[in-house]
């Protein structure tokens, strides 16, 4: 059973190993879980899956493999020969029990009687359900029958609580937040507003049991980020996902500065997405204002005519005296880490000259706007 389950997980591209399978076997051998499919689900996920990104894939694989199974006992009895089960059952009986079974007609007769009672109970339960369908009142949300039993609700693995963790699904603010957390550098800053339990216990013990509460500054992510967003034109098709990225970045990074550009970086940027020319900021000022340890993240589809990058006057909105390629190089020379996140599908990049050119200009540090792409980008920035 477990070998086939293990292979099903491998087929679902979950990185499980033989060592983890052996750990699960040890758990079952110690009877930490027995004949309960729900407990087995949680225990097997804990033993086999070491990264929360794979929880959703595990849930889907588990649901497919154990579909229709109510408990482990029904699976075990379907896989183990009847003769073996009966021999093992008889070994657990005392001489008195065996004599009593013999007086009732033997083990075979006892099993047949048990099956008959189970079938009768099932028929009775079916009648109760028919009555319930005709309007029997007084039932709770779960739907209790006459004998007080509750019908099972949705299984834990079918709820798929970790769907947003899977790096192969659609983007969402929650998933982006998780991906952005790869870029973290914590330090204790600000006022002392966090309870320090370890030092409180230590001080209280040294004071002979007199409570001495110790506070400390809260740990915060001290990473500093410049987020440069392409706005307008072909980027209108990616507004929703860029809004999600912006929202997630605002919640994850305490030190975040956001600027807007159109198509490519030139001599001016904006603080507002409507990009009024009267409110344009000089890019040179930006390069001198922020220190080199800021992480720079460009977000844009890089879809344009190549001359917009390579030539003076290439901008479609104003006359730029220097080519965009010169300005992007100045950004790379000023800041230690720069990446470009592209919302267009990665398998289409090779068909666009401007995308290929932009990728080369940022030292090939271009990543797709997917959970996995953001994670890879954050890993690069955190090195």
ZIQUISUL-V74924 format. One record per residue. N is the residue number from 1. RES is the residue in three letters. D_CENTER is the distance of its C-alpha to the mean C-alpha in Angstrom with 1 decimal. Layout:
N&RES&D_CENTER, N&RES&D_CENTER
This chain:
1&UNK&28.0, 2&UNK&25.4, 3&UNK&26.4, 4&UNK&25.6, 5&UNK&22.3, 6&UNK&21.5, 7&UNK&22.6, 8&UNK&20.5, 9&UNK&17.3, 10&UNK&18.7, 11&UNK&19.5, 12&UNK&15.9, 13&UNK&15.2, 14&UNK&13.5, 15&UNK&15.2, 16&UNK&17.3, 17&UNK&20.7, 18&UNK&24.0, 19&UNK&23.9, 20&UNK&20.9, 21&UNK&22.7, 22&UNK&25.8, 23&UNK&24.1, 24&UNK&23.1, 25&UNK&26.8, 26&UNK&28.0, 27&UNK&26.1, 28&UNK&27.7, 29&UNK&31.0, 30&UNK&31.0, 31&UNK&30.3, 32&UNK&27.5, 33&UNK&26.4, 34&UNK&29.0, 35&UNK&29.4, 36&UNK&26.4, 37&UNK&23.6, 38&UNK&21.3, 39&UNK&21.9, 40&UNK&21.6, 41&UNK&18.1, 42&UNK&16.8, 43&UNK&19.1, 44&UNK&18.2, 45&UNK&14.4, 46&UNK&15.4, 47&UNK&17.9, 48&UNK&16.3, 49&UNK&12.6, 50&UNK&12.4, 51&UNK&8.9, 52&UNK&5.8, 53&UNK&4.4, 54&UNK&7.4, 55&UNK&7.3, 56&UNK&7.5, 57&UNK&10.1, 58&UNK&11.8, 59&UNK&12.3, 60&UNK&13.8, 61&UNK&15.9, 62&UNK&17.0, 63&UNK&18.1, 64&UNK&20.0, 65&UNK&21.7, 66&UNK&22.7, 67&UNK&23.5, 68&UNK&26.4, 69&UNK&26.5, 70&UNK&27.3, 71&UNK&27.8, 72&UNK&28.1, 73&UNK&31.8, 74&UNK&32.2, 75&UNK&30.5, 76&UNK&32.5, 77&UNK&35.7, 78&UNK&35.1, 79&UNK&34.7, 80&UNK&37.4, 81&UNK&41.1, 82&UNK&43.1, 83&UNK&45.8, 84&UNK&43.6, 85&UNK&42.1, 86&UNK&45.6, 87&UNK&46.9, 88&UNK&44.1, 89&UNK&44.8, 90&UNK&48.5, 91&UNK&48.0, 92&UNK&46.4, 93&UNK&49.4, 94&UNK&52.6, 95&UNK&56.1, 96&UNK&56.6, 97&UNK&53.5, 98&UNK&54.5, 99&UNK&58.0, 100&UNK&56.7, 101&UNK&54.6, 102&UNK&57.7, 103&UNK&59.7, 104&UNK&57.2, 105&UNK&57.7, 106&UNK&55.4, 107&UNK&51.6, 108&UNK&51.6, 109&UNK&53.3, 110&UNK&50.9, 111&UNK&47.8, 112&UNK&49.4, 113&UNK&50.1, 114&UNK&46.6, 115&UNK&45.3, 116&UNK&47.8, 117&UNK&46.7, 118&UNK&43.0, 119&UNK&44.1, 120&UNK&46.2, 121&UNK&43.4, 122&UNK&41.1, 123&UNK&43.9, 124&UNK&44.4, 125&UNK&40.8, 126&UNK&40.9, 127&UNK&43.9, 128&UNK&42.2, 129&UNK&39.4, 130&UNK&42.1, 131&UNK&43.6, 132&UNK&40.4, 133&UNK&39.9, 134&UNK&43.4, 135&UNK&42.5, 136&UNK&42.6, 137&UNK&41.5, 138&UNK&40.2, 139&UNK&36.8, 140&UNK&33.6, 141&UNK&30.4, 142&UNK&29.3, 143&UNK&32.8, 144&UNK&35.0, 145&UNK&37.8, 146&UNK&41.4, 147&UNK&40.6, 148&UNK&37.8, 149&UNK&35.0, 150&UNK&31.8, 151&UNK&30.2, 152&UNK&26.6, 153&UNK&24.0, 154&UNK&20.7, 155&UNK&19.2, 156&UNK&16.2, 157&UNK&14.5, 158&UNK&15.6, 159&UNK&14.0, 160&UNK&10.4, 161&UNK&9.1, 162&UNK&5.5, 163&UNK&6.2, 164&UNK&4.6, 165&UNK&1.1, 166&UNK&4.6, 167&UNK&6.9, 168&UNK&9.7, 169&UNK&9.5, 170&UNK&11.2, 171&UNK&10.6, 172&UNK&10.6, 173&UNK&11.4, 174&UNK&8.4, 175&UNK&6.2, 176&UNK&9.4, 177&UNK&9.8, 178&UNK&7.0, 179&UNK&8.6, 180&UNK&11.9, 181&UNK&11.7, 182&UNK&12.7, 183&UNK&16.0, 184&UNK&17.4, 185&UNK&20.8, 186&UNK&21.7, 187&UNK&25.3, 188&UNK&27.1, 189&UNK&28.6, 190&UNK&30.5, 191&UNK&32.4, 192&UNK&32.2, 193&UNK&30.0, 194&UNK&27.7, 195&UNK&29.0, 196&UNK&29.6, 197&UNK&29.6, 198&UNK&30.7, 199&UNK&33.6, 200&UNK&34.6, 201&UNK&35.0, 202&UNK&36.9, 203&UNK&39.2, 204&UNK&39.8, 205&UNK&40.8, 206&UNK&43.2, 207&UNK&44.7, 208&UNK&45.8, 209&UNK&43.2, 210&UNK&43.8, 211&UNK&40.4, 212&UNK&39.6, 213&UNK&36.4, 214&UNK&34.9, 215&UNK&32.6, 216&UNK&30.9, 217&UNK&29.2, 218&UNK&25.5, 219&UNK&23.2, 220&UNK&22.0, 221&UNK&20.4, 222&UNK&23.5, 223&UNK&22.3, 224&UNK&24.4, 225&UNK&23.2, 226&UNK&25.4, 227&UNK&23.5, 228&UNK&25.9, 229&UNK&25.2, 230&UNK&27.3, 231&UNK&28.7, 232&UNK&30.9, 233&UNK&32.1, 234&UNK&29.7, 235&UNK&26.8, 236&UNK&27.5, 237&UNK&25.5, 238&UNK&22.3, 239&UNK&22.9, 240&UNK&20.1, 241&UNK&17.3, 242&UNK&19.2, 243&UNK&19.6, 244&UNK&15.8, 245&UNK&15.7, 246&UNK&18.8, 247&UNK&17.6, 248&UNK&14.4, 249&UNK&16.8, 250&UNK&19.4, 251&UNK&17.3, 252&UNK&15.9, 253&UNK&19.3, 254&UNK&22.5, 255&UNK&24.6, 256&UNK&23.8, 257&UNK&26.6, 258&UNK&26.2, 259&UNK&28.8, 260&UNK&29.5, 261&UNK&31.4, 262&UNK&32.4, 263&UNK&31.8, 264&UNK&32.4, 265&UNK&33.2, 266&UNK&37.0, 267&UNK&39.3, 268&UNK&37.8, 269&UNK&34.4, 270&UNK&33.7, 271&UNK&32.0, 272&UNK&31.8, 273&UNK&30.4, 274&UNK&33.8, 275&UNK&35.3, 276&UNK&38.9, 277&UNK&41.2, 278&UNK&43.0, 279&UNK&39.8, 280&UNK&38.8, 281&UNK&38.1, 282&UNK&39.6, 283&UNK&37.0, 284&UNK&39.4, 285&UNK&39.0, 286&UNK&35.2, 287&UNK&35.6, 288&UNK&38.0, 289&UNK&36.4, 290&UNK&33.0, 291&UNK&33.0, 292&UNK&31.9, 293&UNK&28.9, 294&UNK&27.1, 295&UNK&24.1, 296&UNK&24.8, 297&UNK&22.3, 298&UNK&24.1, 299&UNK&22.4, 300&UNK&24.6, 301&UNK&25.4, 302&UNK&28.4, 303&UNK&30.3, 304&UNK&33.9, 305&UNK&37.3, 306&UNK&37.4, 307&UNK&40.5, 308&UNK&38.4, 309&UNK&36.9, 310&UNK&40.0, 311&UNK&42.9, 312&UNK&44.4, 313&UNK&44.6, 314&UNK&41.5, 315&UNK&39.8, 316&UNK&40.2, 317&UNK&40.7, 318&UNK&43.1, 319&UNK&45.1, 320&UNK&43.2, 321&UNK&45.8, 322&UNK&43.4, 323&UNK&40.9, 324&UNK&37.1, 325&UNK&36.8, 326&UNK&38.9, 327&UNK&36.7, 328&UNK&33.4, 329&UNK&35.2, 330&UNK&36.4, 331&UNK&32.8, 332&UNK&31.9, 333&UNK&35.1, 334&UNK&34.3, 335&UNK&30.7, 336&UNK&29.3, 337&UNK&25.9, 338&UNK&25.5, 339&UNK&22.9, 340&UNK&22.9, 341&UNK&19.9, 342&UNK&21.1, 343&UNK&19.8, 344&UNK&21.9, 345&UNK&20.7, 346&UNK&21.2, 347&UNK&23.5, 348&UNK&25.9, 349&UNK&26.5, 350&UNK&29.3, 351&UNK&31.3, 352&UNK&31.6, 353&UNK&34.0, 354&UNK&32.8, 355&UNK&29.1, 356&UNK&30.5, 357&UNK&32.8, 358&UNK&30.2, 359&UNK&27.9, 360&UNK&31.0, 361&UNK&32.0, 362&UNK&28.7, 363&UNK&29.2, 364&UNK&26.7, 365&UNK&23.8, 366&UNK&22.5, 367&UNK&18.8, 368&UNK&17.5, 369&UNK&15.7, 370&UNK&12.4, 371&UNK&9.0, 372&UNK&10.6, 373&UNK&13.8, 374&UNK&12.9, 375&UNK&11.5, 376&UNK&14.8, 377&UNK&16.8, 378&UNK&15.7, 379&UNK&16.5, 380&UNK&19.8, 381&UNK&20.6, 382&UNK&19.9, 383&UNK&22.4
